[in-house]
């Protein structure tokens, strides 16, 4: 495709009028006709220096460097189509094509597409026209007026309100002697009965929602649709746009009834009557008058902000009793009427957080596009760059993708660049003020918007909302009852289940996707922050946080032994789901109950280690050890053990040794056999990495003896595994294989799949040292699949390196990618690989440098670094399968 125009671009949109009918009844003829149409259109665009950049069905979109070229192409298209023999192609009528042109400042994105309100406006203009007609926007008319094609003139069709609800557009028609001149009136809002208000800005990022909503309202069996969602999600704007799209479907009009100023449900019939022009009569009740008026009407009512007048729901039921009346409602809670279709309005689409997005990537997401558009409205020179793109994306994440919050934040670009704004978003609500003065007061700050919903709750519902705000990242019903109190629990007792249902209906709580067996709920962070503020003001904060911390501690202490049993993966996943709650409980406990914090890290440190939160885990454990009393206790033994592991896997073996010896001494003083076994085990690993093989063997054997004495099969398998690793290091492959097979057998018997995985990895090392790449790859692959399923991050990275070593000779570029991916993952968590893996990796890198050109190796390494760990694991498994099934295959180019 030719290079796309940039800067001020003129766009030509076309589509075939009545094509659906023609395709249904004359498919073969339409195939021939459309091919002819396509040749004419593409030829005209190319002749005038344009580029066809998108085709959707029979709709074509082209871009031109100048308006003059676009107008000339539009004329050439219509003239070319006018002289075709459509009957000779089998069509019963001529193919009629609608054509519209608009221009604006737009640059193409990295996908070869344009994304801008300019194009939305042009789509509306095209939809207003008729087959054979060429429509020009005011912008194109002004740019091309002095350079029109010969024999053409412009016909002023007047101002029209297009269906985007923005300011009216003056529309012009290109006139040529050969082409038809007279067409029906344009199908715009100007020609349809309605009272839809103008909007100051275009609707961004809701194309899919508008399409879904209009499709729903088109259905004969749907009479009432309620858009629900928290304040700030853009329910009203979405409803207005959908209503504008539907004006052609309702000959008696589309009528917008704002209810935000009402608090008395009895006034709702009056508000509807006023909009519809129904006059009250002293003799006839108003509801009856409304019923008579609506009885023979085909119209759409849009009732906005119904949440504070929910008791007026019977009025809506009466309205939809009229057979051709439909009602679209916006409300933070459903109306609970028969036949109601609740349609939740989601937040805007957000980019991934990792890896940090580029300028091109962020601009493709609706939330970011909204931020950019609104920022440029207050600061014309605002631009997205690779430097500020990650900050903009993170701002949109922090604001939950809420359109109102994003608009309020973007307005602050006057004062703060995105990076500075992000730093201030730690407390969101104070920043999000100062909305446009022509917005309702409740929408000029996000605090007021949330307060609007809060004030509609009952006292018990407010109390529940405040207490649930202590949860970070979600909760289940049992957790909610533990923190907020269940029925019969005294003064704290609340009917949590009924309360959750009410809060969900008011869009303050939402159900999270996930396990259907256990419903999980959450709040948007902006809503949670408001709840925390209300909690502090209520005087209930200390008790709520204490109950929350107690609940999280109970979970951590139940989970800790399970992390060494058959259901390890399920418990790791559960702790992952509760990670934000664990963080919140840790933060509160450190400040208020340090001994609870120590117990929390004792229960949770292995989760942080296995799932790769090495720096975070180390920080929590160090802070808990420093804050809590220094007396002898099993939690301190566990915390010292965890801290020793964290610092050693990040390369500080000397400090790890010191901490682990302290843990061992305390465990022996407390007669804590399990603590003693763990400390001996970890001291052995550190001794191995410090090059003290004899000391390591003694420690492993002592741990093995204690594990057998106390029936600790998990630790028996681990000790055998470590002794096997040591035998591998010392060149005794046969002994290593025997010990590792014993370890795997025990681990399989007790369901310790993590133990099976890491021992399989170690067995792969044995085969690799023998030069048996096929069997090594088979073990690596088997282990990596288990590691990936359980989520052992450190051994996944080690396996990436090991497979790169195994594939270095036959697959050098693939090996370089894996090493790059592993390196990036290690850096992200602070992991330092074990001595043997490091030594093997250094040898593999030397081989790769000899096998690949420097530029080729650098490119492969960089490509690997761009992979996420999960993506790198997928590539590693593919390589393992190739090596295990085919032996060493080659990706080195033939010389």
N, C-alpha and C positions, 0 to 999 in steps of 0.2 A: 504494500500500500504506500502511496506517495506520502510525503511528509505533511502532517496535519497543520493547518494554519494556527497561528497564535496571536495574542493581543486582541484587537477588535476584529471579531470574526462574524461573517454573515452566514446564516444558516438557512438551508432550504429543507423543509419537511414536506413529504407527499404521502398520500395513501389512496387506495382505490375505493371509491364510493360504491356501496352496495356489493362489496366483494363476497361477503358471506353467502348471500343468496345465489350469486353466480357460481361460486365453488360448489355449493350443494347440488345445483341442478345441471351444471354444464362443466363438470370437472375436466374432461379431456380438452374441451375448447379453451377453458381457462388456463390450462397448462401451456397451451400454445400462445394464447394471448398474453399471459404474464411474461413469458420469455421475450416476446416482442416488446412489451412495455419496459422490461428490464434493460434491453439493448438500447432503446431510445433514451431512457433516463440516464443510464450510465454514460452513454455517448455524449449527451448534452452536458452533463456535469464535467466530464473530462475536457470537452471542447472549451469550456469556460474556466479551466484551471482549478476546478473544485475537487473534493475528495469525498466519495461515499464512505462514511465511516461506520454506519450501522444500518442493518436491515432487520426489521421485526415483522415477520409475516409479509404482507404486501406494503408495509410502511417503510419508507426510505428516508434516511437522514444524511445530508451532505453539508460540508463546510467549505467556505470560500474566503479568500483573502480580502475581498472587497464586496460591498453591496452591489455595485454595478455588475460584477460577474455573476452574482447569485440571481439577480433579476433577469439577466440575459439567459441564464440556464433555465430558469422557470419558463420563460417564453418559449425557448427552443423545445422544452419537454412538451408543452401543450400543443405547439404547432406540429411537432413530430407525431403526437398521438392523434391529432385531428385528421390526418390524412391516411390513417391505417385502414385496411380493408378488414374490419373486425368480422363482418359476415362471412368472408372467405375463410376465416379461421374457425368458423362454427359458432360464433357468439350471436345471440338474437338481438343484441343491442351494442352500442359503442361502449368501450371501456372509458369511464370517466374518472379522472384523477383530481383530487383536491391538492392544492399547493399553497403553502404559506411560507413567508420569509420574515426573519427577525435578526437583529444584530446586537452584539454586546461584547464586553471585555471578558474573554474566557480563554484559558489555556487547556490543552488536552492533558489527561493524566497518563500515568505510565502504562495503562491498559489500552491506550489508543481510543479513549472515550472522552466525552465532555460531560461535566457535571456542574450545573449552574441553574439558578432560577430563570436565567435567560431561556433555557430550553423548555422549562416547564411552561413559561409564558407562551412560547411558540407552539407548544402542543395544544394549549387552549385555543390559540388563534386558528390552528388547523381544524380543530373540532368544530369551530363556528362556521366554516365554509361549506361549499357544495362542490360536487364533481364538475370539473372543467374550470373552476374559478381559481384565480391567482390573487391571494391576499398579502398585503404588505403591512407591517407594523409602522408606527410613526418613525421609529429609528431608521428603518430601511428606506422609507419614503424620503426622509430628509437627506440621507447619505447619497441616494441614487437619483434624486429628482432632476439634476442638471445633466445626467448622463444616461438617460433612458434609451432603450433600443429604438431604432427607427420605427415610425408609425404607431408608437405606443403613447398612451397618456395615463394619468392617474385619476381615478374616480374616488371622491371623498365619500365614504360610507358612514361618516360620523363617528361619534364616541360610543363605544360599547363596553359594557362590563363583562369581561371574560369570566370563566368559571373558577379563576384562581382567587377571586374576591379582592384583588388589589385595585388600585385606582383605574378608572376607565381608560381604555386604549383607543386612540383614534386609528381607525382601520381604513386602508386604501385598497382599491382593486386596480390591477393592471389591465388596461383595455387595449385591444388590438383589433383592427377591422375584420380579420379572419375568424376571430374567436367569439363565442357567445358573450353577450354583454349583460343581459338581464338574468338575475338569479333570485331565488326566494330570499326573504329576510334572513340575515345571519342568525344562527341559533346561539344566542348569548343570553346572559342573565337579563340584559336590557329588554328582551322581548318576551320574558316569562314572568308571571306574577310571583312575587316573593318580597321579603323584607330583609334578606340576608345582609348583614352589615359589612361595609368595606373593612379590609384588614390592612394594617400599616406595613406588614412584612409578609413575604411568601411562606407557605408551609413547606418545611424542609424535612426530608427523611421519613415521610409517612406514606410513601407511595403504596407499599404493600398493604398497610392498614386501611387506606382509603379504598383500595380495590376490594379487600375482603368485606368491608362494611357495606359498600354499595351492592356487592353481589348478594349479601345477606338480605338487604332491604328490597332487592328485586324479586325475591322469592315470594310466591303467592301465600305460602303458609306462615310467613313471618310478618307479624303486625306490630310488634313492640320490641325494640332493641334498646338496651341500657348500656351505655359506655361507662365503665367503672374504673377507678384508679385513684391513687392519692392526689392531693393537690399538687399542681405543677406538672402533671404528665401531659397536658395539652388536650384534654378531653373536648373542651369547647371548640378549639380550633379544628380538631379532627372532625367533629360533628358538622361544623359549618362547611368544611370542604366536601364532605360526603353529600351534604344537602345540596350544595351547588352542582355537584355532578348529576344529581337526580332531578333537577328542575324539569327536564323534558318529560319525565315519567308522570308528573302530577299536574294536569291541566288547570286545577283549581289552586295551585300554588304550593310553595314551600314557605312555612311561617316559623320564624324564630321567636321564642318566648323566653326572655331572660327572667329568672326567678331569684337571683342572688339577693335582691333587696327585700325579699319577703321572708317573714318568720312565722306568719300565721297561715296554716294550710287552707283555711277557709277563703283566703284571697286568691288562690290559684285559678278558680274559674273566671274571676274578674280579669286577671292578667291575660288569660287565653282569649277571652271575649274581646278585650281591647285590641289585641293584635289582629283578630279576625274581623273586626268591625261589627261585632254583634252588640246591639244596643239593649240595655237592660229594660225590662218592663215590670211595672209594679204588679201586674196581674199574674205574670208567669215567672216561676223560679228560674234563675239564671242557668243552672245545669240543664233544665229542660229546653231552654232557648238554644243552648249550645248543641244539645242533641239534635234538635230540629235542623239547625244550620248545617251540621256535619252529615246528616243522614244521606244526602245525595251528592256529597262532595268527594272528589278524588284528590286528596291533599296529604302533605307530610307536615306534621307538627314537630318542631325541635324544642324540647323543654330543657332548659339549661340550668344547672345547679339545683337539682331536685332534692339533694340530701337533707336540707333543713326543713323541708315541707313533706316528708315522706307520708304523713297521715293523709295527704291529698291523693294518694295512689288510686282510690276509687274513681277520681275524675278521669284519670288516664284509662282506666278500665271502661268507663262509659264512652270515651272518645273512640276506642278501637272497636266498640260495638257497631259503629258505622262501617259497612262492608268495604269501603274503598279508602278509609283513613288509616294511615300508618303514623307511628310515633317513635321518634328518636330522642332518647333521654340521656343527659349527662348527670352523673351522680356519684358520690363517693360510696354509696351503698345501693344495692339493688332494691327494686320496688316490691318484690315478692308477689307479683301478679301472675296468674295463669297465662301461659303463652309467652312470657317474657324471655327474651334471649339476652343473657348477660354477656357482654363483650369487653373483657378487661383490656385496658390500654397499657401496653408495656412501655418501659423506658426506651429511649432511642438506642440504636445499635452502637456498640463500643468496640474499639480495636483491642487486640490482645495486649497485655502488659509486657510480656516477655516473649521474644527479645524486644527491646525498645523500638517502637515503630519509626519508620522514616517519614519524611514529608509526604511522599507519594502515597504511602500506606494509610496514614491517618486521615487524609482528605477523602477517602472512600467511605468513611463511616458517618452516619447521620448525626450523631452527637457532636462530632468534631466539625462537620460542615456547618452546623448551627452556630457553634462557638465562633468559627471564622467569620461567618456572615455578619453576626451581631457585633463582633469586634471591629470589623471594617466599617460598620455603620457609625461607630463612635471615634474611630481613628483610621482615616483613609489610607495611611501608609502601613497599616498592620499587614504582615505577611507571615506565612508559615515557612519555617526553615528546618533543616535537619537538626539544628541546635535546639529550637523550642518545641519541635513536634512531640518528643516524649513528654514534656511538661504539659502540653495541651491535652494529650491523650489521658494523662494521669488526672488532670483536673476534671475531665469529663467522667472518669471512673469514680473519683471521690464524690462527685455530685450525683452518682447513681444513674446518669443518663437522663435526669429529669430536665425537660426543656426549660421550665421556668428558672430553675437553679442555674442552668448553663447560661441563659440570657442575662441573668443578674450578674454572674461572674464575668461574662464577656464585657459588660459595661464598665468593669473595673480596669479594663485595658488602658483606659485614659490615664490611670495612675501607676499601674504595675505591669511589667512584662510577665508573660506566663510563668517563668521560673520563680519570680518573686511572689506571684499570686499563689503558686502551689505551696510555698512555705507558709503562707498565711491561712491555708485551708485546713490546718489542723483543727481549728474551730470554725466550722463552715458558716453557721448561721449569722454571726456578727458581720461577716464579709458580704453576705448576700442581701444587701439592702440597696435602695436607690433605684428601683425600677422606674420605667417610664411613667410620667405623671398622668397619662391618659389611661393607664390600667386601673382596674378597681383597686381600692386600698389593700384588700386582702392579697393582691398579687404584686404589690410593690416591694414586699420583702417575703422571703421564704418562711420566716418565722410566723408572719401573719397568716400565710396560707395554711400552715400546719395547725396553727391555733384555731383556725376556722373549723377544722375537723374535730379537734380536741374538745371544743366547746359544745359539740353536738352529742358527746358521749354522756352516759349516766355516771354517777359518782363511782360506782363499782367498776365500770369499764375504764374510767380514767385511772383508777388505782391500779388496775391490772396492767394497763398500758405503761404506766410509770415503772412498775416493778419489772416488767418484761424488758424494759430498755437496758437493763444491766447485762442482758445476753448480747454477746458479740458473735455474729456469724450464724445465728439460728439456734433453735431448740426444738425438742419434742414435747409431747404432752406431759410426760412424767417429769421432765425438767421444769416445765412451767409450774406444775403443781408443787414441786419442791421449793421453788423460789417464791411464788406468789400465794401459795396456800391453797389447799383443796377444801371442799365443803366439809364443815364439821371440825376444822382445825383451829377454832377459836377466833380471836380478834382478826387474825390474818386470813381467815377463811374467805375464799372467793370461789365462785363457780367458774373454774378456769375454762372448762370446755365451752360453756355458753359464752363466756367472755371472749374467748378466742374467735368464736364464730362472729360475734358482734364487731370486734376489731377488724376482722377480715372483711366484713361487709362495708365497713367505713374506710377500707383501703389503707389502714394503718399497719396492718400485718398481712403478709402474703404467704401462701404455701409454697415451699421450695420443691423443685423437681427432684426426683430420686426414688428411694425405696418405697414401693407401694405398700409394704407391710407396716411402715411406721411414718406417719405424717410428720413433716418437719416444717417449722415456721420461721419467719425472719422478718426484720424491718429493714427498709432502706436506711442507709446510714444517716441521711439528713433527718429522717423521722425519728430515728433512735436518739440522735443528739438532742432534739427538742424534748423527748421523753426524759432523758437524763437531767436536763435542766429543770423540768417539772418535778422530778424525783428529789433533787436537791432542795428545791423550794418547799416541798411537802414535809421535810423532816424525816422521811422514811428511808433515806439513802443508805445509812449505815447498816440497818437491818437487812435491806434487800441485797446489798453487796455481800454481807456476811453469809446469808443463805445461799447466794450464788457460789461463793468460794467454797462453802461446805459441800455443795452438790458436785462441783468440779473435782474437789479432792476425793470424794467418795468414788467417782468414776475412775480417777487416776490410780487409786489404790486397788480397786477391783481389777483394773486392766493390767497392772504391773506383772503379776505372776502369769497372766494369760499370754504375755508377749514371749513366753518361753514354752508355750504349749501348742497344740495342734491348730487352734483357732487364731494363731498369731496374726495372720493377714487381716482377718475380720476386725480384730481389736486395733490393729494399726490404722485401718480405714476409719474406724469409729473415732479414734483420737484425732485423726486428720480432720474429720468433720467437726470436731469440737476444738480445733486448734485455737481459733480466735477466742473462744470462751476460756481456754486454758491460759492464754496470754492475759486476758482481762482479770482472771482470778489471781494470777501471779502478781500482776501490778498492784492490785488492791491489797493482797496479803503481805507483800513486802512492806507496804506503808503502814499496815494496821495490825497484822498478825504474823510476824516473821517465822514462828514455829510452823504455822500452816504452810507457809511458802517452802520451808525445808521439806516438809512431807510431800508437797506437790512435786518438787523436782526429783525427789527420791522415786516417786511413782512414774514420772514422765520422761526421765532423761533418755531411756532407751528408745522411746518413740522419736525424740529429736535426733538421736544418733542414726538410727536405721533409715529415717526418711531424709537425711542429708541436711538437717538444720543445725550444722555443727557450731557455727559462730553464735547463733541465737541460743542454742542449748547451753553452751559454755557460759554465756553471759548470765542467763537465768540462774544456773547452778552457783556461779561465783557470788552473785548478789545474795542468794538465799543463805549460803554458808557464812557470808560476812554479817548478815542481819540477825541470824538466829543465835540462840545460846550455844556455847561451845562444849557443852557437856556430852558425855557418852550417850549415843542413841543409835538405833538401827537406821533411822532416816539419814543421820549424818554419815554412817558407813556407806549407804547407797549413794549419797550425793558425792562423797569423796571419790568413790569408784567411778561414777559418771564423769566427774570433772577430769579425772586422770585419763579416761578414754578420750574425751574431747581434745585435750591438749596434745595427747600423743598422736592421734590420727592427723593432727594438723602440724606434726613435725617436731614438737617439743618433748622428746622422749625423756630428757633429764627431769623436767618438772613432772611429767607423768609418772615416772618412777617414784619420785618423792611423795606425790599424792597417794599413789596406790599402796606404798608401804604404810602410810598413815592409816589408810582404810583397812589394811590387813591387820595392823596392830589393834585397832579399835574393834574389829570383828572378833579377834581372838579374846580380847578382854570381855566382850559381851557374850562369848560362846555362841556367836552367830556363824554357824557352819556354812550357810549359803553365802554369806558375805566373805568368808575366808576362801571358799572355792573360787568365787568371782575374782577376788584380788589376786590369787595365785595364777589364775588363767591369764589375766591381763598383764601381770608382771612378766609372764613367760613370753607374751607377744612383744613386749617392750625389750626384753633381753635379746630376743631374736633380731629386732631392728637395730639394737645397739651392738650387734656382732658378738654376743656372749652366748654361744650355742650351748655350752655345757650347763651354764646356769639356767638357760631356758628349758633344757630337758629336765632338770631337777624340779623346776617349778611346775611344768606340765605333768610330770609323774606324780608329784604330791597332790595336785588338783585332781588327777584321775583317781588316785586312791581314796581321797575324801568323797568324791562324787559317788564312787561305788559303795563306800561305807554307808552313805546316807541315802542311797537309792535315787540320786539325782541323774536320771538318764540323759537329760538334755546336756548337762555339763560333762557327763562321761563321753558322749558323742563328740562334744567340742574338744575335749582334751585329746581324744584319739586323732581328730582332725589336725590339731596343732602338732602333735608328734609326727604325723605323716608329713606335714609341711617341712618340719625340721629335717626329716629323713631325705626329702627331696633336695633341700639345700645342701645336704652333705653327700649327695650323689648316690644314695642308696634307694634307687627307684623301686626295687622289689619290696623292701620293707614299707616304703611310703604307700605303695599300691595296696598292700595288705591292711595297713592301719586305716587308710581312707575308706576302703570297702567296708571295714568293720564300723567305722563312723556312720557311713551312709545307711548301713543295715539298721543300726539302732535308731537313727533319725527317722527312717521310714516307718519303723515299728511304732513310734510314739507320735507320728504326724508332724515332726519338726521339719517342715518343708524348707525353711530357711537354712537349716543345717544340711539338708540334702543338697541344696543349691550351692552353698559355699564349699562343701566337700567335693561336689562334682567339678567345680572350678579347679580345686586343688588337684583332683585326679587328672584333669586336662593338662595341668602343668607337668605332671609326671610323664604323660605321653609326649608332650612337646619336647621335653629334655631328651627323650629317646629318638626324636626326629619323626615320630608317628603323627603327622599333621592331621590325617583323617580322623583318628580316634580322639585326638586332642580337641578338634573342632566339634566333634559329636558331644563330648562332655561339656565344652564351653557353651554350646548351643542349648543343651538340656538345662544347664545351670542358669543361663541367662533368662530363659523363659520363666523359670521359677522366680528368679530374682525380680524380674519385671512384674510378675503377678503380685508378689508380696510387697515390693517397693523398697528393696535393699539398695539404696543409692550408691554406697561406697563400692560394693562388689560389682554393681553394674559397670561402674567406671573402670574398675580393674579388668573386667572381662573385655571391655572395648579395647584396652591396651593389649590384652593377651591375644585376642583375635587379630589385631593389627600385626602383632609379632608373627602369628601363624601364617598370615596372608601376605607378609611383606615381600616374599620372593615372587609369588605368582600374581599378586594383585597389589602392586605398589601404590597406585593412585587411590584405590579403595582403602588401603591401610593408612595412607596419609590422612584421608578424610576422617577415619575413626580416631586417629591420634589427635587430630584437631578438635574433634567433638569431645573427646575425653578430657583434653586439656582445658577447654572452656568450662566444662561441667565441674572439674576439680577447682578451678579458680573461683567459680560461683559460690562454692560451699566451703572452700579452704582446706580441702582434703589433700594430704600428702600420701602418695602410694608407698606400699611396702618395698623394702630394699630389693627383693628379688624381681618384682615387677619393674621397678625403676631401671635395674641393670639390663633386663631383657629389652625394655623400651629403648634405651640408649643404643643397643646393638641394632635394633630394627631401624631406628632413625638413620644410623650410619649407612645401613644397606639401602634405604630409600634414597638418600642423597646420592648414592652411587648409581642407582637405577633410573632416577628421574632427572630431567632438566630442572634447574633451580626454579624457573618460572612455573613449570608444571607442578612441582611439589608445593610451592608457595600457594598456588591457586587451590590445589586440593585441600591443603591444610586450612586455608581461610574458609573454604566452603564447609569443611567439617565444623569449624568453630561457630559457624552461623546456625548449625543444627541445634535443636533442643535435645536434651538427653533422651527423651522418648524417640525422637526421630533417629538419633544416632543408634539407639538400640535396635530399631527396625532394620537399619542397614547392616548392623553387626550380625543379626540373626540370618539375614540373607547370605552374608559371606560365610557364616558357619555352615549353613546348609550346602552351599557350593563346595566348600572344602571337605565336608564330611561325605558328600555323595560322589564327588568327582575328583577328589584329590586336589592338588595344586593346579589351578587354572590361571591363565594369564590375562591381564588387561594392559600389558605393555605393548605399545604399537610396534608392528613389524618394522625392522630397520631396512 
